[in-house]
Amino acid sequence: MKALRLQLIDGYRLTTAEILYHLPDHPHLLQSFVWQELDIAPRFPVLRRFLDFWSHHLDGRLHSVKVAQAPLLVPARLAHAEISLSLH
């Protein structure tokens, strides 16, 4: 119920972040990590907390973060048919 409330009332959307980071043992190599959570644009407080935790507690130095966002709950889309066909 909390996730539903966040989406309907507070405006949170499903946020996906692709995080590229340097491997601790091989800093010239990049590794990809995909993070997904409900968050609110444009400030992204949940993602910022996660990235803050990452930079203070994990060894892999961050390289870049790509963020995409989409609503989970959207109104139904109805379309009327323009043509009617019958088969014999």
CNS distance restraints for C-alpha pairs under 8 A (distance, minus, plus):
assign (resid   1 and name CA) (resid   5 and name CA) 6.20 0.50 0.50
assign (resid   2 and name CA) (resid   6 and name CA) 6.20 0.50 0.50
assign (resid   3 and name CA) (resid   7 and name CA) 6.32 0.50 0.50
assign (resid   3 and name CA) (resid  38 and name CA) 7.76 0.50 0.50
assign (resid   4 and name CA) (resid   8 and name CA) 6.10 0.50 0.50
assign (resid   5 and name CA) (resid   9 and name CA) 5.54 0.50 0.50
assign (resid   5 and name CA) (resid  10 and name CA) 6.92 0.50 0.50
assign (resid   6 and name CA) (resid  10 and name CA) 4.84 0.50 0.50
assign (resid   6 and name CA) (resid  11 and name CA) 6.31 0.50 0.50
assign (resid   6 and name CA) (resid  12 and name CA) 5.49 0.50 0.50
assign (resid   7 and name CA) (resid  11 and name CA) 5.06 0.50 0.50
assign (resid   7 and name CA) (resid  12 and name CA) 4.65 0.50 0.50
assign (resid   7 and name CA) (resid  13 and name CA) 6.25 0.50 0.50
assign (resid   7 and name CA) (resid  71 and name CA) 7.97 0.50 0.50
assign (resid   7 and name CA) (resid  72 and name CA) 7.83 0.50 0.50
assign (resid   7 and name CA) (resid  73 and name CA) 7.40 0.50 0.50
assign (resid   8 and name CA) (resid  12 and name CA) 7.70 0.50 0.50
assign (resid   8 and name CA) (resid  73 and name CA) 7.93 0.50 0.50
assign (resid  11 and name CA) (resid  40 and name CA) 6.54 0.50 0.50
assign (resid  12 and name CA) (resid  38 and name CA) 5.87 0.50 0.50
assign (resid  12 and name CA) (resid  39 and name CA) 5.09 0.50 0.50
assign (resid  12 and name CA) (resid  40 and name CA) 4.60 0.50 0.50
assign (resid  12 and name CA) (resid  41 and name CA) 7.76 0.50 0.50
assign (resid  12 and name CA) (resid  71 and name CA) 7.80 0.50 0.50
assign (resid  13 and name CA) (resid  38 and name CA) 5.33 0.50 0.50
assign (resid  13 and name CA) (resid  39 and name CA) 5.59 0.50 0.50
assign (resid  13 and name CA) (resid  40 and name CA) 6.06 0.50 0.50
assign (resid  13 and name CA) (resid  69 and name CA) 6.36 0.50 0.50
assign (resid  13 and name CA) (resid  70 and name CA) 5.76 0.50 0.50
assign (resid  13 and name CA) (resid  71 and name CA) 4.75 0.50 0.50
assign (resid  13 and name CA) (resid  72 and name CA) 6.54 0.50 0.50
assign (resid  14 and name CA) (resid  36 and name CA) 7.07 0.50 0.50
assign (resid  14 and name CA) (resid  37 and name CA) 5.84 0.50 0.50
assign (resid  14 and name CA) (resid  38 and name CA) 4.58 0.50 0.50
assign (resid  14 and name CA) (resid  39 and name CA) 6.39 0.50 0.50
assign (resid  14 and name CA) (resid  69 and name CA) 5.67 0.50 0.50
assign (resid  14 and name CA) (resid  70 and name CA) 5.43 0.50 0.50
assign (resid  14 and name CA) (resid  71 and name CA) 5.89 0.50 0.50
assign (resid  14 and name CA) (resid  72 and name CA) 6.34 0.50 0.50
assign (resid  15 and name CA) (resid  36 and name CA) 5.61 0.50 0.50
assign (resid  15 and name CA) (resid  37 and name CA) 5.48 0.50 0.50
assign (resid  15 and name CA) (resid  38 and name CA) 5.68 0.50 0.50
assign (resid  15 and name CA) (resid  39 and name CA) 5.84 0.50 0.50
assign (resid  15 and name CA) (resid  40 and name CA) 7.97 0.50 0.50
assign (resid  15 and name CA) (resid  67 and name CA) 7.00 0.50 0.50
assign (resid  15 and name CA) (resid  68 and name CA) 5.83 0.50 0.50
assign (resid  15 and name CA) (resid  69 and name CA) 4.42 0.50 0.50
assign (resid  15 and name CA) (resid  70 and name CA) 6.65 0.50 0.50
assign (resid  16 and name CA) (resid  34 and name CA) 7.03 0.50 0.50
assign (resid  16 and name CA) (resid  35 and name CA) 5.70 0.50 0.50
assign (resid  16 and name CA) (resid  36 and name CA) 4.42 0.50 0.50
assign (resid  16 and name CA) (resid  37 and name CA) 6.74 0.50 0.50
assign (resid  16 and name CA) (resid  67 and name CA) 5.78 0.50 0.50
assign (resid  16 and name CA) (resid  68 and name CA) 5.26 0.50 0.50
assign (resid  16 and name CA) (resid  69 and name CA) 6.21 0.50 0.50
assign (resid  17 and name CA) (resid  34 and name CA) 5.76 0.50 0.50
assign (resid  17 and name CA) (resid  35 and name CA) 5.12 0.50 0.50
assign (resid  17 and name CA) (resid  36 and name CA) 6.37 0.50 0.50
assign (resid  17 and name CA) (resid  65 and name CA) 6.37 0.50 0.50
assign (resid  17 and name CA) (resid  66 and name CA) 5.40 0.50 0.50
assign (resid  17 and name CA) (resid  67 and name CA) 4.43 0.50 0.50
assign (resid  17 and name CA) (resid  68 and name CA) 6.38 0.50 0.50
assign (resid  18 and name CA) (resid  32 and name CA) 6.70 0.50 0.50
assign (resid  18 and name CA) (resid  33 and name CA) 5.82 0.50 0.50
assign (resid  18 and name CA) (resid  34 and name CA) 4.63 0.50 0.50
assign (resid  18 and name CA) (resid  35 and name CA) 6.44 0.50 0.50
assign (resid  18 and name CA) (resid  65 and name CA) 5.65 0.50 0.50
assign (resid  18 and name CA) (resid  66 and name CA) 5.14 0.50 0.50
assign (resid  18 and name CA) (resid  67 and name CA) 6.61 0.50 0.50
assign (resid  19 and name CA) (resid  32 and name CA) 5.69 0.50 0.50
assign (resid  19 and name CA) (resid  33 and name CA) 5.06 0.50 0.50
assign (resid  19 and name CA) (resid  34 and name CA) 6.15 0.50 0.50
assign (resid  19 and name CA) (resid  35 and name CA) 7.47 0.50 0.50
assign (resid  19 and name CA) (resid  62 and name CA) 7.42 0.50 0.50
assign (resid  19 and name CA) (resid  63 and name CA) 7.60 0.50 0.50
assign (resid  19 and name CA) (resid  64 and name CA) 5.97 0.50 0.50
assign (resid  19 and name CA) (resid  65 and name CA) 4.56 0.50 0.50
assign (resid  19 and name CA) (resid  66 and name CA) 6.62 0.50 0.50
assign (resid  20 and name CA) (resid  30 and name CA) 6.20 0.50 0.50
assign (resid  20 and name CA) (resid  31 and name CA) 5.63 0.50 0.50
assign (resid  20 and name CA) (resid  32 and name CA) 4.66 0.50 0.50
assign (resid  20 and name CA) (resid  33 and name CA) 6.42 0.50 0.50
assign (resid  20 and name CA) (resid  62 and name CA) 6.31 0.50 0.50
assign (resid  20 and name CA) (resid  63 and name CA) 5.33 0.50 0.50
assign (resid  20 and name CA) (resid  64 and name CA) 5.22 0.50 0.50
assign (resid  20 and name CA) (resid  65 and name CA) 6.30 0.50 0.50
assign (resid  21 and name CA) (resid  30 and name CA) 5.40 0.50 0.50
assign (resid  21 and name CA) (resid  31 and name CA) 5.46 0.50 0.50
assign (resid  21 and name CA) (resid  32 and name CA) 6.58 0.50 0.50
assign (resid  21 and name CA) (resid  33 and name CA) 7.96 0.50 0.50
assign (resid  21 and name CA) (resid  60 and name CA) 5.78 0.50 0.50
assign (resid  21 and name CA) (resid  61 and name CA) 5.52 0.50 0.50
assign (resid  21 and name CA) (resid  62 and name CA) 4.32 0.50 0.50
assign (resid  21 and name CA) (resid  63 and name CA) 4.81 0.50 0.50
assign (resid  21 and name CA) (resid  64 and name CA) 6.96 0.50 0.50
assign (resid  22 and name CA) (resid  26 and name CA) 7.29 0.50 0.50
assign (resid  22 and name CA) (resid  27 and name CA) 5.04 0.50 0.50
assign (resid  22 and name CA) (resid  28 and name CA) 6.73 0.50 0.50
assign (resid  22 and name CA) (resid  29 and name CA) 5.82 0.50 0.50
assign (resid  22 and name CA) (resid  30 and name CA) 4.67 0.50 0.50
assign (resid  22 and name CA) (resid  31 and name CA) 6.29 0.50 0.50
assign (resid  22 and name CA) (resid  60 and name CA) 5.29 0.50 0.50
assign (resid  22 and name CA) (resid  61 and name CA) 5.30 0.50 0.50
assign (resid  22 and name CA) (resid  62 and name CA) 6.38 0.50 0.50
assign (resid  22 and name CA) (resid  63 and name CA) 6.54 0.50 0.50
assign (resid  23 and name CA) (resid  27 and name CA) 5.12 0.50 0.50
assign (resid  23 and name CA) (resid  28 and name CA) 7.51 0.50 0.50
assign (resid  23 and name CA) (resid  29 and name CA) 5.95 0.50 0.50
assign (resid  23 and name CA) (resid  30 and name CA) 6.04 0.50 0.50
assign (resid  23 and name CA) (resid  31 and name CA) 6.44 0.50 0.50
assign (resid  23 and name CA) (resid  60 and name CA) 5.38 0.50 0.50
assign (resid  23 and name CA) (resid  61 and name CA) 7.49 0.50 0.50
assign (resid  24 and name CA) (resid  59 and name CA) 5.83 0.50 0.50
assign (resid  24 and name CA) (resid  60 and name CA) 5.10 0.50 0.50
assign (resid  24 and name CA) (resid  61 and name CA) 7.45 0.50 0.50
assign (resid  30 and name CA) (resid  63 and name CA) 7.92 0.50 0.50
assign (resid  37 and name CA) (resid  46 and name CA) 7.81 0.50 0.50
assign (resid  38 and name CA) (resid  46 and name CA) 7.78 0.50 0.50
assign (resid  39 and name CA) (resid  44 and name CA) 5.72 0.50 0.50
assign (resid  39 and name CA) (resid  45 and name CA) 6.91 0.50 0.50
assign (resid  39 and name CA) (resid  46 and name CA) 5.84 0.50 0.50
assign (resid  39 and name CA) (resid  47 and name CA) 7.17 0.50 0.50
assign (resid  40 and name CA) (resid  44 and name CA) 5.25 0.50 0.50
assign (resid  40 and name CA) (resid  45 and name CA) 7.16 0.50 0.50
assign (resid  44 and name CA) (resid  48 and name CA) 6.11 0.50 0.50
assign (resid  45 and name CA) (resid  49 and name CA) 6.19 0.50 0.50
assign (resid  46 and name CA) (resid  50 and name CA) 6.35 0.50 0.50
assign (resid  47 and name CA) (resid  51 and name CA) 6.14 0.50 0.50
assign (resid  48 and name CA) (resid  52 and name CA) 6.01 0.50 0.50
assign (resid  49 and name CA) (resid  53 and name CA) 6.18 0.50 0.50
assign (resid  50 and name CA) (resid  54 and name CA) 6.15 0.50 0.50
assign (resid  51 and name CA) (resid  55 and name CA) 6.15 0.50 0.50
assign (resid  52 and name CA) (resid  56 and name CA) 6.29 0.50 0.50
assign (resid  53 and name CA) (resid  57 and name CA) 5.84 0.50 0.50
assign (resid  53 and name CA) (resid  58 and name CA) 7.66 0.50 0.50
assign (resid  54 and name CA) (resid  58 and name CA) 5.16 0.50 0.50
assign (resid  55 and name CA) (resid  59 and name CA) 7.69 0.50 0.50
assign (resid  55 and name CA) (resid  60 and name CA) 7.93 0.50 0.50
assign (resid  55 and name CA) (resid  61 and name CA) 6.89 0.50 0.50
assign (resid  55 and name CA) (resid  62 and name CA) 7.26 0.50 0.50
